[in-house]
Amino acid sequence: MKKIATVLEGRVDQAQWSKLREKYQEVLRAGLPNPIVQTFLLQSKTEPNLWRLMTIWRSQEDLDNYRKSVGTPAGVLVFRFANAEPKLSIFEVSELMDK
């Protein structure tokens, strides 16, 4: 079964960066849903206001079930807490290196 990657991308004003990080850490402390393999909060080196929240899911079915079970996904709430509206992209993971 192929893993799935979701990427939420948004532009966050510098004054809101700490709020974005704060909300992301709050979500992590609350515990991630079991189907999540890994998640990353990324900031562009060339465009510092550009942020991405990338999450690896065990399968498309797991992602679909999660999305049906919540009103607004936690990742979207992370961006909204920092006054940003993210755009969602979904990818099939072609290759994944596990250490």
C-alpha positions in Angstrom: 0.0 0.0 0.0 1.4 3.4 -1.0 2.0 6.1 1.5 0.6 9.5 0.9 2.1 12.9 1.6 0.0 16.0 2.3 1.6 19.4 1.9 -0.1 22.5 3.3 1.5 25.7 2.0 0.9 29.2 3.2 2.4 32.6 3.4 2.8 33.7 7.0 3.7 37.2 8.1 6.9 37.4 10.1 5.0 38.8 13.1 3.0 35.5 13.1 5.8 33.0 12.9 5.9 32.4 16.6 2.1 31.7 16.7 2.5 29.2 13.8 5.3 27.3 15.7 3.3 27.5 18.9 0.2 26.0 17.4 2.2 23.3 15.6 3.8 22.3 18.9 0.4 22.3 20.6 -0.9 19.9 17.9 2.1 17.6 18.5 1.7 17.6 22.3 -2.0 16.6 21.8 -0.8 13.5 19.9 -0.9 12.8 16.3 -3.5 10.4 14.7 -2.1 6.9 14.5 -2.1 6.8 10.7 0.5 9.6 10.6 4.0 8.3 9.9 5.9 11.7 10.2 5.2 15.4 10.1 7.4 18.4 9.4 7.0 22.2 9.6 9.2 23.7 7.0 10.2 27.3 6.3 11.6 28.4 2.9 15.2 29.6 3.0 14.8 31.8 0.0 11.3 33.1 0.9 11.1 33.2 4.7 7.3 34.0 4.7 6.6 30.7 2.8 5.8 27.8 5.1 4.9 24.2 4.5 3.5 21.6 6.8 4.3 18.2 5.3 2.7 15.0 6.7 3.3 11.4 5.6 0.3 9.1 6.0 0.2 5.3 5.9 -2.3 5.3 3.1 -4.9 7.2 1.1 -7.6 5.4 3.0 -6.2 6.5 6.3 -6.0 10.1 5.1 -9.6 9.9 3.8 -10.9 8.5 7.1 -9.1 11.2 9.1 -10.5 14.0 6.9 -14.1 12.6 7.3 -13.7 12.3 11.1 -12.7 16.0 11.7 -14.4 19.3 10.9 -11.2 21.2 10.0 -7.9 19.3 9.9 -5.4 20.2 12.5 -2.8 21.4 10.0 -5.2 23.9 8.5 -5.9 25.2 12.1 -2.1 25.7 12.6 -2.0 28.1 9.7 -5.3 29.8 10.5 -4.0 30.4 14.1 -1.2 32.5 12.4 -3.7 34.3 10.2 -2.8 32.4 7.0 -4.9 30.3 4.7 -3.0 27.3 3.4 -3.3 25.5 0.1 -3.4 21.7 0.2 -1.5 19.4 -2.2 -1.6 15.6 -2.0 1.2 13.3 -3.3 1.7 9.6 -3.5 5.1 8.7 -1.9 7.1 7.1 -4.7 10.1 6.2 -2.5 10.7 6.6 1.3 14.0 6.0 3.1 13.5 4.7 6.6 16.6 5.0 8.9 
